[in-house]
Amino acid sequence: MDKLIMQGGQPLSGTIPISGAKNAALPLMTASLLTSEPLILRHVPHLADITTLAEVLGEHGAELSLHGHGEGGETGRVLSITTPRITNAVAPYELVRKMRASILVLGPLLARHGEAKVSLPGGCAIGTRPVDLHLKALEQLGATITLEGGYIHARADNGLRGAHIRFPAISVGATENLLMAASLAEGETILENAAREPEIADLAACLNAMGADIRGAGSETITVSGTTRLRGADHRVIPDRIETGTYALAAAATGGDVTLTGTRPELIDSLTELMQQAGVAVTVEKDSMRVCRDPDRPMEGVDMMTQPYPGFPTDLQAQFMACMATAQGAAMISETIFENRFMHVPELMRMGANINLHGGTALVRGVKQLTGAPVMATDLRASVSLVIAGLIAKGETEINRVYHLDRGYERIEDKLSACGASIRRERV
Ligand code: UD1
């Protein structure tokens, strides 16, 4: 298992190119199952989660080909996926357990093939994360769902039919699964209380290019007029707003000056506002942003609460906490999306942070300095918060179980080293 060795104390300075969004690319890849024609996705990040999902799609009969960087002036990779027919409707436990997002094959398989058997994802480090919202909504489209031997077995022998669905709670994945299923259902589907994340609008744009008729994606009510057949398309994945926010926070934490390029700053307005309140200078252009802080003026402690988009993303909570660990004053950080997303807290405390946890709220009292320590990565975003802590800590930090980081951050050590960080990977 690889580890990262870091020496803290260098302000980051330079330019970081932002990759395509993992959380947009994953549902887009599963949308390829809805058609027999090729779906070409551009600006796909090179990440372990993408490889895992490619394996899942391969199980169902998809043929995938990946082209390298820089083709046609593009950054990222170009992924072409063609599924002439669904050869097997089973998404096995060995693959689904590696990545929950595999549940996103359920809607497409059911809609095109009339049957899907997907392993229940099971518990995961950041909470129980059930899939009940996906299943109930698919039942409303006419699917029959049973749970057998740890698998979700969904059938729609006579096809899916449009319905008026009001989600009892907001779920990104359930909204995506339903968008894909409803695109091939008979008649109209209305989704109320839908998630508004930018990745949903990106998926809808791709589905529309494939011949679907989706209106209102990005708002809380989405209308889908079903069609009998979807075609191939050529789609560019949106930039990763979480990667953007992570490096913005890393720059702010170190008192650096970093420009993030190839991004869409308006997708993280909630973060920009908080950083400005904390005394960080943020300059926003159309497709880049510059984040800069005077190293002699620590960030101010500011309170934050995670919320569905356009609120502050839960996927940036851990990174924000790492910044607040050395802020001037205190910060109250409330997590409202996942019930157990504070695994980074004990690790940050081992590096000298002063944090008190009360249920879903963490009170962070800023300390003058963190100190390097050997720490353990537990999940994707928790791991990267330890990288931020390692950048500002005095001395050496060793981060173990780096495979969590490789699930979601493309070439993290290269991107940070290019801005002056002392960080290297040791292959164990
Ligand atoms: C997606 C993102 C993840 C992000 C999360 C919230 C992807 C691949 N992953 O995950 O990075 O942290 O959105 O922004 O895009 N829930 C239920 N029942 C369900 C589904 C969800 O109770 O059937 C709960 C979850 O446990 C959680 C909340 O709803 O508490 C939000 O989860 P959801 O929006 O579904 O997250 P994901 O789509 O899994």
Residues whose N, C-alpha, C, O or C-beta is under 5 A from the ligand:
A	BS01	UD1	N23 L26 A101 R129 P130 V131 D132 L133 H134 I170 S171 V172 G173 A174 T314 D315 I337 F338
